[in-house]
């Protein structure tokens, strides 16, 4: 992947893009040529219990440049955009240039636009939300969310819908109202080089399919087997794409071939949601054409 311009070595860099588009390879390239720490902005790559299935950087990449906020959260610990933003604040206070890379658009939005200081969800309410989502589905929670929030969030993302429902129930204010009363951002967009990777759909879909087969060849099924005794679908750490499908295979509910096909379809759908988010929210970011990089996220 080629950059159309030189990036100042002193400026922080933000790289967003859909899964399997090569953005991590680009981040590593920038770190090696201009220096800096590669920082994770993927909501699932923070968890320690998934490495292969979430395509965290391999040991060879970790040896080439410093990395931060990868695999540092225990499987059963809560971790939200607020947690990530606090850790980003600590990194931004240090001397290092940061190269922030990932596909979680909400993380980038919070970093560059600010994040409302919403009180945490009480555990009992979280348990109620988990149970209702599993028993009644996303539509039941969505129907009880205030209209301004429902119009703003990704209504196909169960985690986002559940979060919005919890905020309204816990505080009496909709998530949109909290967001409209947001403090200044930690890193305004004008103070960073912000890149968004754009990939042709057929090219990206082929990489997604090939990458999942590569994950299986590297031992992703064994990784899922290690997580099986503690598998709880409602836990954020267990929402890695491919995890429910591999768990279903390990539980004897489907063949490995069917699980791989379902996981690949789920990844295609996730990439489509990412592209939709980037088009809607990242119009001010510099588009970079994907292609020519090593297999990476």
C-alpha positions, 0 to 999 in steps of 0.5 A, spaced: 500 500 500 503 506 497 501 513 501 500 519 496 504 523 501 509 524 506 507 524 513 511 528 518 515 523 523 512 528 529 505 527 527 500 522 530 497 517 525 490 514 525 488 508 520 481 506 519 479 500 514 475 494 514 477 487 516 482 484 512 484 490 508 491 491 510 491 497 514 495 493 520 501 492 514 500 499 513 501 501 520 507 497 521 510 500 514 509 507 517 512 505 524 518 502 521 520 508 516 518 514 520 518 511 528 512 510 532 508 505 536 502 501 533 496 502 537 490 497 537 483 500 535 479 494 535 474 492 540 476 485 540 483 485 539 484 487 546 482 481 549 488 476 551 484 469 549 483 470 542 490 471 538 489 467 531 481 468 530 482 476 531 488 476 527 492 480 532 499 482 530 504 475 530 510 475 533 514 477 527 510 484 527 511 485 534 519 484 533 519 489 528 515 495 532 513 497 538 505 495 539 500 497 545 493 495 547 493 488 544 491 482 548 492 486 555 484 485 557 482 478 561 477 474 557 472 476 563 473 483 564 469 489 561 472 493 556 468 499 553 470 505 549 471 509 555 476 504 558 480 504 551 480 512 551 483 512 558 488 508 556 489 512 549 490 518 554 495 515 558 499 514 551 498 521 548 501 524 554 508 520 553 513 522 548 512 517 543 508 518 536 502 514 535 500 510 529 493 508 531 490 502 527 483 498 527 476 497 525 472 500 530 469 506 528 466 508 535 473 508 538 476 513 532 470 517 533 471 518 541 478 519 540 477 525 535 470 528 537 470 526 544 466 521 549 460 523 553 462 521 561 456 516 561 455 513 568 457 505 568 451 500 567 449 497 574 451 489 573 444 487 575 441 491 569 447 489 564 445 481 566 437 483 564 440 486 558 444 480 556 438 475 558 433 479 554 437 480 548 438 472 548 431 471 549 427 476 545 433 479 540 435 485 538 428 488 536 425 488 543 431 492 545 431 497 539 423 498 540 425 501 547 430 506 545 429 513 544 428 515 537 434 520 537 438 515 539 435 509 535 436 514 529 444 515 530 446 508 532 448 502 528 441 498 529 444 492 526 449 491 531 447 488 538 452 491 542 451 498 540 443 497 541 444 494 548 449 499 550 444 504 548 438 501 552 442 500 558 444 507 558 437 510 557 434 505 563 440 506 568 440 514 567 433 516 564 437 520 558 438 517 551 445 516 549 444 521 544 443 526 549 449 524 553 453 524 546 451 531 545 454 534 551 461 531 550 467 534 552 473 536 548 477 530 544 483 527 546 486 528 539 482 533 534 482 530 527 486 536 525 492 534 529 493 528 526 494 524 519 487 520 518 487 515 513 481 510 511 483 504 507 478 503 501 478 496 498 474 493 492 468 489 495 470 483 490 478 483 492 476 484 500 471 478 500 476 474 497 481 476 502 476 475 508 475 467 505 482 466 504 484 469 511 479 465 515 482 458 512 489 461 514 486 462 521 484 455 521 491 452 518 494 456 524 490 453 529 484 457 530 480 451 532 484 449 537 484 456 540 476 456 540 477 449 543 481 452 549 475 457 550 470 452 550 469 451 557 468 458 559 464 460 553 459 465 554 456 468 548 454 474 552 461 476 554 464 481 549 470 477 549 466 472 546 463 476 540 470 475 536 467 473 529 468 466 528 467 464 535 460 462 535 461 458 529 467 454 531 463 453 538 457 450 534 462 446 531 465 444 537 459 442 540 457 438 535 452 442 531 455 443 525 461 441 520 467 445 520 466 446 513 459 449 515 462 453 521 467 456 516 462 458 511 458 461 516 464 465 519 466 468 512 459 470 511 459 474 518 465 477 516 463 479 510 457 482 513 461 486 518 466 489 513 460 491 509 457 495 516 464 498 517 464 501 510 458 504 511 460 507 517 466 510 514 463 513 508 458 516 513 463 518 519 469 519 515 468 524 510 474 528 512 479 522 512 484 521 507 482 515 503 487 510 501 486 505 496 488 498 498 492 492 495 499 490 494 500 488 502 501 482 506 495 478 509 493 482 515 487 486 518 
